Amino acid sequence: MASLIRTAIVKVITPGQGVKIAGCVFVQNRNISGKTLRESMGPQPPKPAPFDYVNKDYSWLRSLFDRTTHRFDDNTKVVVVEGPIASGKTQFAAALAEDLGMKHFPEATMDVHYIRPNGCDLRMFDNQIPEDTRTFDHVNFNLTPDHRLAANFQIMMYTARYSQYIDALVHLLNTGQGVVLERSPYSDFVFLEAMYACNYISKGARSVYYELRGNTIEELMRPHLVVYLDVPVDKVQESIKRRALKHEVTGKALSPKFLTEVERQYKTKYLRDIATHAELLVYDWTGGGEVEVVVEDIERLNFDQYTEREEPKMKDWRLPREIDWADQRMLYTNNKFFLMNLFGIPVLDVPELITSAEDAYEREKVISAHPAFHYLEGYSKDDSGLLTKNKLPKYTEYI
């Protein structure tokens, strides 16, 4: 039964025919192996201990004796799970990561922007600040997709996915453990295009999005493998009703037109493009599926076949020298702030992306007045000593 299902759902992409795909992967070592196969091979050679990238920088001096590739094995890969809304990506991605022995990264959310390091959620200030400076997340978008903040929301979602993808690369390069992500910055544009098709955002905002994307996306290393869970729009609508999230069911955003455009963008643009750089497997997930079947398909992929210098597939992962791996590792581990600063492109001609100085002032005044924001991260009123820890001045004192 498993082989029959596999024959029916793993297809091939053909230019001009929408999307239907299957294929191969990577260049680094060999084939990804699932839990059962790894156990059958017996104990594996020990790898160097993971590097503590959370608390330490990966320096040039350390790179001389801490080789990046020494932690790599067959499963040191970036796997991205894609699919329409309510297609079962989260459960599948978590199960796939567990079977492959990889780290699971749930889909990025606006929490990365709104929940501050001190634990405070900026959404709690919304009823005290001007409307144009309030938070706007997926709940707000589903309820009011034509709000002027919708464009800024999608740009911030791209930023969140970009940030998470860097974190995934940092984990992989410093530990040798592969990663499984739900969606990525490479596919984020499918939602932007669906929003534009439904007149949720303006042409100017769309232009700014692609300017930001063009300024940032080439700094990343593309995934080795993308798994797309294909679900027809009518079944997606049924799934949305079945999981009964109020903002999705009663909101205006997830209309048939929006969902259809998401599917079209995935199949005619994203999957066709990513297939030229990464391996791609597409499954009919209308009635769900078995993770074990997908793992078996992944194990059959030949990761050694892309060796030509000009071959675009897996090109990002064909670094010729150990020093090149060290450079990439140092960039993502130590200089994430530099990559995130690439988003700092001034926008002066798109009204929906501009906040007035007066409204911004009122917002910061309210937030800075809260006790939780009187001190820098890690500091509190219990800390004393002018030479070590200092209280932040109130907003009105330094504006």
N, C-alpha and C positions, 0 to 999 in steps of 0.2 A: 504493500500500500504506500509506504513512504516513497519508493522509487517512482511510482505512478504520479504521486502528487508533485514530486520534484520535476518530472518531465513536463507536467502541465503548467507549472507556475514560473519556472526559470526561463526567461526568454532573451531575445537578442535585440539590441537597439539598431535600427536601420535609419540612415538619414532620410528625412522627409516622411517618416511613418510614425511620428509621435514617439512613444517610448515603450520599449520592451527590451529588457537587457539581462545579460549575465556575463561572467567572465573570470578574470584572473587578478593577481595583485603584485606587488612589491618586489624589492630587489635585495633587501637586506640579508635575510638568512634563507628561510625556505617557507614551509607551509605553516599556517596557523593550526594549532591542534586543540581540540576540545578536551574536556576533563577525562572522558573515558579513554581516549587515545593516549593522553599523557600518563595516565595510571598504568596502561598496558606496557608502556616503554620503561617502566621502573624508575628508580631514583635518578634525578637529573643532576648534573654537575652544579655545585654551589656557585651563586653569583655574589659579587661584592655587595656589601650592605647598602641599602638605599642611602643616598646623600640627603642630609637634613636641609632641604632647600627652603623650608619655611623660616628657619632662624639664621641661615648662613647664606652668604653670597658664594657663587662659584667663581673663584678668581683665576687669573692666568696662571699663577703659581700652582694652585691646586690642580689645574688641568694637566700639569706636567706628570703627575703621578696618579691622578684619578681620571682614567680614560673613560669617555662617555660610552663607547661601543662595547666595553667589557661587561656591561650589565645587560646588553641586548640578547634576546633569544628569539625564537620563531614567533612568539606572541607579542613582541614589542611593536605594536602597530596602533594606528588611530583608526577606529571604526566609528562611523556615524550612522545612526538609525534615523531615517526620514519617513515621512508619511503625512497624510492629511490630519486634520483635527479629529480627536476621538477615535483614532485608528488602533489604539492599544500599544503605542510606542513605549511608554514608560515601563509597563510590565515586561514587555519583550526585551527592551534594552537591559533592564536589570538582570533578567534571567540569562541573556546572552553573555553579559559581562561575568556573571558567576561561573558559567560553564567554561568560558575561555580564560578564566583567571585574571580578568582585567578590572580596572577601576571604572565604576559607573558614574557618569556625570549627568544628573537629571537636567531637563531643559532649563536654560537660563530664564530668569524672570526679572521683573522690575525691582525685586527686593534688593538687588545689588546696588541700586541707586538710592533706594528709600530707607533701608535699614542701616543706620549708621554704626560705626564700630562700638559705640557705647550702648548699643542695643535699642536705641530709640527709633521708632518708625515715624518718618516725616509725615506720613499720612494723617497723623493725629493732629496736625496743625491746620488741616484744610479748611476748617470752619472759621479760622481766625485770620486768614490771609486772602489777598485778592484772587479772584477766580483764575486769572491767567497764570498765576504762579503756583497753583495747586498741583498736587500729584495727579498722575493719570496713568493707570495701569490697565491690565487686560480686562478687568471688570468694567472699568469706565469705558474702555473702547467698545466692548460688546454692547453696552447699554446706549452709548452715544457715539457711534463711529464717525459722525460728521462734525464732531467738536473740533475747534481750532487747535486743540492740543494733540489731536490724533497723529499728525505728521511727526511731531516731536516725540511722541510715544514710540513710533516705529523706528526712528533714528536711535533712540535710547535702547530699544530692543536689540538693534544691530550692535550697538556698543557693548551691551551685556553679553551677547553671544561671542563677540570678539574677545572680550576679557576672559570669558570662561574657556575659550579655545586656547588662549595663551596658557592658562592654568593647566590645561590638559597636556600641552606640549612640555611644560615645565616638569610635570609629574613623570611623563614618559622618559624624558632625557636624563632625569636625575635618579630614577629608580629602575628603569628597564621594564617596568610593568606597562602593558598596553592599556588603552583607554577606550571606553564606549560612550559616545555622547548622543544625546537626543537633539537633533538638528545642529546646525553650525552657522557661522557667519556667511558661508558660501551659499546657503539656501535661503537666507533671510529675505532676499529681494522678492521671492515669490509672493510674500504677504504685502510687501510694498506695492507690487504691481496689481494685486487684487484690490487693494485699497484705492489705487488710482483709477482702475477700471470702474469702480463703483462710485467714483466722485467723492470719496471720503477725504482725499488730499488734493492739493493743487499741483499743477505742472511745475511750478517753481520749487515746491518742497521735494518733489520727485527728483528734480535736477540736483538739488543740494545733497540728497541721499547718495546719488551715484558719484558725486564729486568726493564725498567722504569715503565711499566704498573704494573708489579708485585710488585714493591716497593711502589706504590702509591694508587692503586685502592681500597685496603681493608680499607683505612682510611675513605672512604665515606659511606653514608647510601644509600642503593639501593632505587630506586623509588618504590612507591606503585602501580603505574599503568603505563603500556606502551600501547600506541595506535599505531598500525602499519597500514599505508596506502599502500596497495599492488597495484602496477601498473606494468603490463608486460613490458619487455624491449622494445618491438617495440613501445608501447605507450609512454614510457619514451623518446625514440628518437623523436617521434612526438612532444612531449611537449617541448623538448629542441629546436627543430627547430621553434616551434610556439612562444616561448618567445624571440627568436632571439638575444641572447647575443652573440656578435661577438666572444669572446674568447671561448665560448662553441661550437658554430657552426663551426668555422674554425679551432679550436684546435684539437690536436691529442689524448688528454687524454680520452675523453668520447666515446671510441670505443665500438662496441657491446660486445667484449670480456670483457672489463672493467665493463660495466654495468651489464653483465650477472654474473660476479664474485661477484659484490656487492650484487646482489639479492641472489645468492647462499649462501654467507656468512651470510646474514641476516637470511635466512630461515633455514639453516642447523645448524648454530652455535649460533648466537646471540639470536634469539627468543626462541630457545629451552632452552638455559641457563637462560635467564632472567625470563622465565616462572616458574622456580623453586623457585624464590625469590620474584617476583612481580606478580600482576595480569596483564593479557594480553588480548587485544582485537585486532583482525585483520579484516580489511575491504577491500573488493575489491573496490578500488578507481579509477578504470579505467575511468569511466565517472564522477568522482567526487562523492559527496554525501551530505547528510544533517547533519549538526552539531546537530540538535535537536534529530535525531535518535540515534546518538552516546551518547548524554547526557542521553537519556532514557535507553540505555543499561547500562551505568555506574551507574545509579540510582538503577538498579536491583542487582548490585553486593553486596554480603554479606561480610562486612568487619570484622565481629565478629567471623568468623568460625575458624580462625587460632590462636588457643590458646595454643596448646601443646608446651612444652618447646623446644623440638627438631625439631619442624616443621620449615623448612627453609624459607617458605613463610612468609614475613613480619617480619622475625626475627630481622632485624635491628631496627625495630620500637617497639619492645616489651621490652622496658627498664623497669626494675622492680621498680626502686625507683626514686623519684624526683631528688635526687642528681646525678643520672646517666644522666638524661636529662640536668641538669645544666652543667655537665662536657662536654657533647657533644656541648652544646651551647657555652661554653667558648672556646673550641677548635676551632670551625669554626669562631666565632666572633672575638676573640682576637689573634689567632695564625695561621692565614692563611699563614703567611710567613714561619712558620715551615713546613706546609704541602707542600708548593711549593719548599722548600729546598730539599725535598726528590727526586727531579729531578736531583740533583747535583751528578750524577754518572759519574766519569771520563770515557771518551771514547778515547782510544789510538790506536785502531787497525782497525778502519773503516775509510778509507780515505775520503769518501764523507761527513763525519760528523766532519771533522777536518779542522779548519782554521789556516793558518800559522800565526805566531806571527807578521811577517812583514806586511801581509795584514790587520790583526786586528789593528795594529798600524796606518796604513794609514787611515783606516776607522774612528777610534776614533779621529785622528787629524783633519779630515775634519769636523766631527760633532761638536767637541768642539770649533772649530773656528767660528761656527755660533753664532751670537749675542743671540739667544734664549737660548743657552746652557751655557752662561757665569755665570748664577746664579742658585742657587737651586730653586726647585719648590716653588712658592709663593714669591720669591724675585725678585727685579729688580734694575736697575741703580738708581732709585729714592730713594731707601732705603739707609740710612746713619747710622753710628754708629758701630764701630768695635766690641762693646760688644753684639750687637744684630744680625746684618746681615752682612755677609761677602761674597765678590765676590769669585767665584770659580777661581782657577788659570787656566791658559791655559794648554792644554794637554801637550805641550812641556815643561812646567815648572815643571811638577810632574811625568813625565815618565822617 
